[in-house]
Amino acid sequence: MSAVPGKRYLVGGAVRDRLLGLPVKERDWVVVGATPEAMVAAGFRPVGKDFPVFLDPDSGEEHALARTERKSGRGYRGFSFHTGPEVTLEEDLRRRDLTVNAIAEGEDGTLVDPYGGVRDLNARVLRHVSEAFVEDPVRVLRLARFHARFAPLGFHVAEDTQALLREIVACGEVDQLVPERVWQEMKKALACAAPSVFFTTLRGCGALARVLPELDALAGVPQRADYHPEVDSFVHTLMCVDVGARLGFGLPVRYAALVHDLGKARTPSDEWPSHRLHDVRGVPLVEAFSARLRVAAEFRDLAVIHTREHLLIHRALELRPKTLVELLERLQAFRAGERFEQVLQASLCDARGRLGFEDSEYPPAAYLREARAVAAALTARDVLAEEKLEGAAIAERLRERRAAALKRWRAARGAQPAH
């Protein structure tokens, strides 16, 4: 560890998580009483663009000079920063978002907690540090994400902080958020144990309708109670994504579970609670939603496939052999990679994301895995070994042979042919 000019304190998540008894993944430091020149002279490497941040050449840990900030324009980029050896630790901590993130720890283990962060940790409260909270719209997203992360530990948002969230939305600051930043925070929220809390927190202050209107539009849209005892389409969507988190599925699967029913918001109200064609209506919505947020192709492609096919996947046991082969092809079951398994996981989230069905069995998944194994045993090489075909004719004959194999397989396992 290199010698630090001035005095340094561990800050932020490292202190918070240690006090909560959680694993500390990375450590960030604030340095008081130093200048950029002194940090460079001590061997630290500057990396900050907006304000002085330095990497320790030995540990690689970030060291930021204590700073203050002042609102100078609209949006989350509208800030000017001041650093200098005269900036105190308390001033630096005051610019932070939540009291639980505004606790510092000296190298001797002494806590510096001028804004009651330890008190709020013990009370399981997420509370803003100061009224300056309203100046940065990103804090709406960050608070919602922290709520999603810590809700399983019993955390709630302070009432006065909720009022500030509503103020940020009402004054239009939240409209300054760029889609990429929304996605960054949403992606982190999807990794939490209770991702649904991110979206309910945003909806509670009115931000969801501004930053993720496609999801907000699902609220209040009814579904058939015999299939969906929870009735509300938004509630179902959040239950689905929480299933993905509970089962430890990857983030692309959780994203697919989140957006698979966007089409239900486009169902004419005179057709409620039925949602015929919501899969067809949903595909362009998922594509547009993913494009606007600049979602990675890995997430987008899985979400589009699942949205388009999830109704047919649920009915897999009823499908004719030829239809089953065609479905497997569209699910990329015969390609290398995990896409096929991811689609099945997303469909399981959909099946279990219903009130009273949280731990239900899901026969279509095992059925489709078996069907793939049967069909994949036949390849284009088998076709060419017996027939002289070219181009599309090879694929069509392979499809026919696989369908025949599946018909035999169904008969052997006692399935009744679909009509």
PEFEN-V983451 format. One record per residue. N is the residue number from 0. SS is DSSP state (h for helix, s for strand, l for the rest). PHI is phi as a letter, one per 20 degrees, with the letter a starting at -180 (999 if undefined). Layout:
# PEFEN-V983451
n->{N,N}
ss->{SS,SS}
phi->{PHI,PHI}
This chain:
# PEFEN-V983451
n->{0,1,2,3,4,5,6,7,8,9,10,11,12,13,14,15,16,17,18,19,20,21,22,23,24,25,26,27,28,29,30,31,32,33,34,35,36,37,38,39,40,41,42,43,44,45,46,47,48,49,50,51,52,53,54,55,56,57,58,59,60,61,62,63,64,65,66,67,68,69,70,71,72,73,74,75,76,77,78,79,80,81,82,83,84,85,86,87,88,89,90,91,92,93,94,95,96,97,98,99,100,101,102,103,104,105,106,107,108,109,110,111,112,113,114,115,116,117,118,119,120,121,122,123,124,125,126,127,128,129,130,131,132,133,134,135,136,137,138,139,140,141,142,143,144,145,146,147,148,149,150,151,152,153,154,155,156,157,158,159,160,161,162,163,164,165,166,167,168,169,170,171,172,173,174,175,176,177,178,179,180,181,182,183,184,185,186,187,188,189,190,191,192,193,194,195,196,197,198,199,200,201,202,203,204,205,206,207,208,209,210,211,212,213,214,215,216,217,218,219,220,221,222,223,224,225,226,227,228,229,230,231,232,233,234,235,236,237,238,239,240,241,242,243,244,245,246,247,248,249,250,251,252,253,254,255,256,257,258,259,260,261,262,263,264,265,266,267,268,269,270,271,272,273,274,275,276,277,278,279,280,281,282,283,284,285,286,287,288,289,290,291,292,293,294,295,296,297,298,299,300,301,302,303,304,305,306,307,308,309,310,311,312,313,314,315,316,317,318,319,320,321,322,323,324,325,326,327,328,329,330,331,332,333,334,335,336,337,338,339,340,341,342,343,344,345,346,347,348,349,350,351,352,353,354,355,356,357,358,359,360,361,362,363,364,365,366,367,368,369,370,371,372,373,374,375,376,377,378,379,380,381,382,383,384,385,386,387,388,389,390,391,392,393,394,395,396,397,398,399,400,401,402,403,404,405,406,407,408,409,410,411,412,413,414,415,416,417,418}
ss->{l,l,l,l,l,l,s,s,s,s,s,l,h,h,h,h,h,h,h,l,l,l,l,l,l,l,l,s,s,s,s,s,l,l,l,h,h,h,h,h,h,l,l,l,s,s,l,l,l,l,l,l,s,s,s,l,l,l,l,l,l,s,s,s,s,l,s,s,s,s,s,l,l,l,l,l,l,l,s,s,s,s,s,l,l,l,l,l,h,h,h,h,h,h,l,l,l,s,h,h,h,l,l,s,s,s,l,l,l,l,s,s,l,l,l,l,h,h,h,h,h,h,h,l,s,s,l,s,l,l,h,h,h,h,h,l,l,h,h,h,h,h,h,h,h,h,h,h,h,h,h,h,h,l,l,s,s,l,h,h,h,h,h,h,h,h,h,h,h,h,l,l,h,h,h,h,l,l,h,h,h,h,h,h,h,h,h,h,h,h,l,l,l,l,l,h,h,h,h,h,h,h,h,h,l,l,l,h,h,h,h,l,h,h,h,h,l,l,l,l,l,s,l,l,l,l,l,l,l,l,l,s,h,h,h,h,h,h,h,h,h,h,h,h,h,h,l,l,l,l,h,h,h,h,h,h,h,h,h,l,l,h,h,h,h,h,l,l,h,h,h,l,l,l,l,l,l,h,h,h,h,h,h,h,h,h,h,h,h,h,h,h,h,l,l,l,h,h,h,h,h,h,h,h,h,h,h,h,h,h,h,h,h,h,l,h,h,h,l,l,h,h,h,h,h,h,h,h,h,h,l,l,l,l,l,l,l,l,h,h,h,h,h,h,h,h,h,h,h,h,h,h,l,l,l,l,l,l,l,l,l,l,h,h,h,h,h,h,h,h,h,h,h,h,h,h,l,l,l,h,h,h,h,h,h,h,l,l,l,l,l,h,h,h,h,h,h,h,h,h,h,h,h,h,h,h,h,h,h,h,h,h,l,l,l,l,l,l,l}
phi->{999,f,f,d,f,n,c,d,c,f,c,m,f,f,f,g,f,f,f,e,m,e,f,e,e,b,c,d,c,d,d,d,n,c,d,g,f,f,f,f,f,e,n,f,d,f,c,f,e,e,b,f,c,c,d,f,f,e,e,m,f,f,c,d,f,g,b,d,c,c,f,c,a,e,m,f,e,e,c,d,d,c,c,r,f,e,f,e,f,f,f,f,f,f,e,f,f,d,g,f,d,d,d,d,c,f,f,e,n,f,e,d,c,f,d,m,f,f,g,f,f,f,e,l,c,e,c,f,f,b,f,f,g,f,f,c,f,f,f,f,f,f,f,f,f,f,f,f,f,d,g,f,e,n,f,c,e,f,f,f,f,f,f,f,g,f,f,f,f,f,e,n,f,f,f,e,f,e,g,f,f,g,f,g,f,f,f,f,f,f,e,f,f,c,g,g,f,g,f,f,f,f,f,f,d,n,f,f,f,e,d,c,f,f,f,g,f,f,f,n,e,e,c,f,f,f,e,c,g,f,m,f,f,f,f,g,g,f,f,f,f,f,f,g,f,f,e,m,f,f,f,g,f,f,f,f,f,f,d,f,d,g,f,f,f,e,f,g,f,f,e,g,e,f,c,f,m,f,f,f,f,f,g,f,f,f,f,f,g,f,f,f,e,l,f,g,g,g,f,g,f,f,f,f,f,f,f,f,d,f,f,f,f,f,d,g,f,e,f,f,g,f,f,f,f,f,f,g,f,f,e,m,f,d,d,f,o,d,g,g,f,f,f,f,f,f,f,f,g,f,f,e,e,c,f,n,d,f,c,f,f,c,g,g,f,f,f,f,f,f,f,f,f,f,f,f,f,d,c,f,f,f,f,f,f,d,c,e,c,c,l,f,f,f,f,f,f,f,f,f,f,f,f,f,f,f,f,f,f,f,f,f,e,n,f,e,g,f,d}
